[in-house]
Amino acid sequence: MASSSSFLLVALIALASWQAMASDPSPLQDFCVADNSSHVLVNGFVCKDPKEVTAEDFFLAAKLDMPRDTKMSKVGSIVTLLNVMRIPGLNTLGISLARIDYAPLGENPPHTHPRASEILTVLEGTLYVGFVTSNPENKLIWKVLNKGDVFVFPQGLIHFQFNPNPYKPAVAIAGLSSQNPGAITIANAVFGSKPPISDDVLAKAFQVEKKTVDWLQAQYWADNHN
């Protein structure tokens, strides 16, 4: 009995440890500013010598108060992401920030963040937002947000934002729980992969004719990240 209890305890500790390591690594010192000049490959970035760290490593004149031009975006939105690649001081801190600008009837199309949950607040306008739960339910959790409202998107789940107003733009700010959250836009990944996925595979998956898949794969799938 004691042996079984010990085994169970070890298993629970191992499970807890695995879950703890599944997110960004926690800092073991005050900071670990990313050394973008290093050629050493690690999970994240090598630390810059603390003696060489300055305030500039934690600063970016991002002009997040300025609207972005959404006219060139095919989906009518621009995502301005501030992650560790733009602010080296974010390394190991497990956070990043984004401003999202939406044209009238613009959207941030269905996508996922493989390494982060997201919390979003509307600064201007109205947004129809939602996420879809995993198989088999695939339940849509949605809400219409107005200025000052907040919504959370769980890590890894497909989610979207849409500006339903045909006359006025919208703006949101999002916080993400990773220094490098990543983004997989569903349509871009499925129909714009390089090399393309076989149309036999996609025709069966989406229950459509192969000529429909071929037409979709022939489109230009632009990224809306700035």
Disulfide bonds with the S-S distance in Angstrom:
Cys32-Cys47 1.83
